[in-house]
């Protein structure tokens, strides 16, 4: 049975779901592009009352509300630096500075943890690592915040490793970031 994922491959939240599907080697999926605003239609709103993406359908199972997935402080920085200008808004530099300081504190903890283990939850790749891929990619590649990661050698090695994973590369290609 095909999994239908409503969303855009360029969306960080949809990207996280796509990477999860790729990690699990799910082959039978269909990405439903909502660039025409179909997610605001009355029919779509019957199933996803918030009109947001991603939204996943697998048989009788319907999942939505990506806010239920824990997001790091990185999403705020990415919004301010990358997405606000795309929507004609100015970045709030005070918010960027405050959230960057929070992120640096988290990455300091990760640096210590990753000095002993390959991944955040141990010596195995898990959702703890996966949940950082899309926002970290946007921070490093689109927001110019790579120095935050580069200054921590274990964090740098970890993020380069998760970016190199086949599932991440598949998402990057689908989102138009890689050849």
C-alpha positions as CSV (number, residue, x, y, z in Angstrom):
1,X,0.0,0.0,0.0
2,X,1.4,3.4,-1.0
3,X,2.2,6.0,1.6
4,X,1.0,9.4,0.4
5,X,3.0,12.3,1.9
6,X,1.5,15.7,1.3
7,X,4.1,18.4,1.3
8,X,7.1,20.0,-0.4
9,X,10.5,18.3,-0.5
10,X,12.0,21.7,0.3
11,X,10.0,22.0,3.5
12,X,12.2,21.2,6.5
13,X,9.3,19.3,8.2
14,X,8.4,17.3,5.1
15,X,12.2,16.7,4.5
16,X,12.4,15.2,8.0
17,X,9.6,12.8,7.1
18,X,11.1,11.9,3.8
19,X,14.5,11.2,5.4
20,X,12.7,8.9,7.9
21,X,11.0,7.1,5.0
22,X,14.4,6.8,3.2
23,X,16.2,5.5,6.3
24,X,13.5,2.8,6.6
25,X,14.0,2.0,2.9
26,X,10.3,2.7,2.2
27,X,10.0,2.4,-1.6
28,X,6.2,2.7,-2.0
29,X,5.5,6.4,-1.3
30,X,4.0,9.3,-3.3
31,X,5.0,12.9,-2.6
32,X,1.9,15.1,-3.2
33,X,3.1,18.6,-4.1
34,X,1.0,21.3,-2.6
35,X,2.6,24.2,-4.2
36,X,-0.8,25.2,-5.7
37,X,-2.2,25.7,-2.3
38,X,-4.4,22.5,-2.3
39,X,-3.7,22.1,1.4
40,X,-6.1,25.0,2.0
41,X,-9.0,23.5,0.1
42,X,-12.1,22.4,2.0
43,X,-11.4,18.7,1.0
44,X,-7.9,18.8,2.4
45,X,-9.1,20.6,5.6
46,X,-11.5,17.8,6.3
47,X,-8.5,15.6,7.0
48,X,-5.9,18.1,8.2
49,X,-7.8,20.9,9.9
50,X,-4.8,23.1,10.4
51,X,-4.0,23.2,6.6
52,X,-0.4,22.5,7.3
53,X,2.2,20.1,5.9
54,X,3.5,17.5,6.1
55,X,0.4,15.3,6.2
56,X,0.8,11.5,5.7
57,X,-1.8,9.0,4.7
58,X,-1.2,5.2,4.8
59,X,-4.4,3.2,4.4
60,X,-6.7,4.3,7.2
61,X,-3.9,6.0,9.1
62,X,-3.6,9.7,8.8
63,X,-0.8,11.6,10.6
64,X,-0.3,15.4,10.8
65,X,0.8,18.2,13.0
66,X,4.6,18.2,12.7
67,X,4.8,20.4,15.8
68,X,4.3,17.2,17.7
69,X,7.8,16.4,16.6
70,X,10.3,18.1,18.9
71,X,12.1,20.9,17.1
72,X,15.4,22.4,18.2
73,X,16.0,26.1,18.5
74,X,17.5,25.9,15.0
75,X,14.0,26.3,13.4
76,X,13.7,29.9,14.8
77,X,17.1,30.9,13.4
78,X,16.4,29.3,10.0
79,X,13.1,31.1,9.9
80,X,14.6,34.5,10.7
81,X,17.6,34.2,8.3
82,X,16.2,32.2,5.4
83,X,12.4,32.3,5.4
84,X,11.5,35.7,6.7
85,X,13.3,37.5,3.8
86,X,11.6,35.1,1.3
87,X,8.2,36.3,2.7
88,X,9.2,40.0,2.5
89,X,10.0,40.3,6.2
90,X,13.1,41.6,7.9
91,X,15.2,39.2,10.1
92,X,15.1,40.1,13.7
93,X,18.8,40.1,14.6
94,X,18.1,40.1,18.3
95,X,16.1,36.9,18.0
96,X,18.8,35.4,15.8
97,X,21.5,36.3,18.4
98,X,19.5,34.9,21.3
99,X,18.6,31.7,19.5
100,X,22.2,31.3,18.2
101,X,23.4,31.5,21.8
102,X,20.9,28.8,22.8
103,X,22.0,26.6,19.9
104,X,25.6,27.1,20.8
105,X,24.9,25.9,24.4
106,X,23.1,22.8,23.0
107,X,26.0,22.1,20.6
108,X,28.5,22.3,23.5
109,X,26.6,19.5,25.2
110,X,26.5,17.6,21.9
111,X,30.2,18.1,21.5
112,X,30.9,16.4,24.8
113,X,28.5,13.6,24.1
114,X,29.8,13.0,20.6
115,X,33.4,12.8,22.0
116,X,32.3,9.5,23.4
117,X,29.7,8.2,21.0
118,X,29.3,8.4,17.2
119,X,25.6,9.5,17.4
120,X,23.5,11.4,19.9
121,X,21.7,8.4,21.3
122,X,24.7,6.0,21.2
123,X,26.7,4.2,18.5
124,X,23.7,3.9,16.2
125,X,21.9,6.4,14.0
126,X,18.4,7.3,15.4
127,X,15.6,9.8,15.2
128,X,17.6,11.9,17.7
129,X,20.1,12.5,14.8
130,X,17.6,12.6,12.0
131,X,15.6,15.4,13.7
132,X,18.6,17.7,13.2
133,X,19.3,17.1,9.5
134,X,17.0,19.5,7.8
135,X,17.4,22.5,10.0
136,X,21.1,22.0,10.3
137,X,21.4,21.8,6.6
138,X,19.5,25.1,6.2
139,X,21.6,26.7,9.0
140,X,24.9,25.7,7.5
141,X,24.3,25.9,3.8
142,X,21.6,28.6,3.5
143,X,22.0,30.8,6.6
144,X,25.8,30.8,6.7
145,X,26.0,29.5,10.3
146,X,28.5,26.7,9.5
147,X,31.1,28.1,11.9
148,X,28.8,27.2,14.8
149,X,29.3,23.5,13.8
150,X,32.8,23.8,12.5
151,X,34.2,25.1,15.8
152,X,33.2,21.8,17.5
153,X,35.2,19.0,15.9
154,X,32.9,16.1,17.1
155,X,29.8,18.0,16.1
156,X,31.3,18.8,12.7
157,X,32.2,15.2,12.1
158,X,28.7,14.1,13.2
159,X,26.8,16.5,11.0
160,X,29.0,15.7,8.0
161,X,28.3,12.0,8.6
162,X,24.5,12.4,8.8
163,X,24.6,14.7,5.7
164,X,26.5,12.0,3.9
165,X,23.9,9.3,4.6
166,X,22.2,7.9,1.5
167,X,18.8,8.9,2.8
168,X,19.9,12.5,3.4
169,X,21.5,12.6,-0.1
170,X,18.2,11.4,-1.6
171,X,16.3,14.2,0.2
172,X,18.9,16.8,-0.9
173,X,18.5,15.7,-4.5
174,X,14.7,15.6,-4.3
175,X,14.7,19.1,-2.7
176,X,17.0,20.4,-5.5
177,X,20.0,21.0,-3.2
178,X,22.2,18.3,-4.8
179,X,22.8,16.8,-8.2
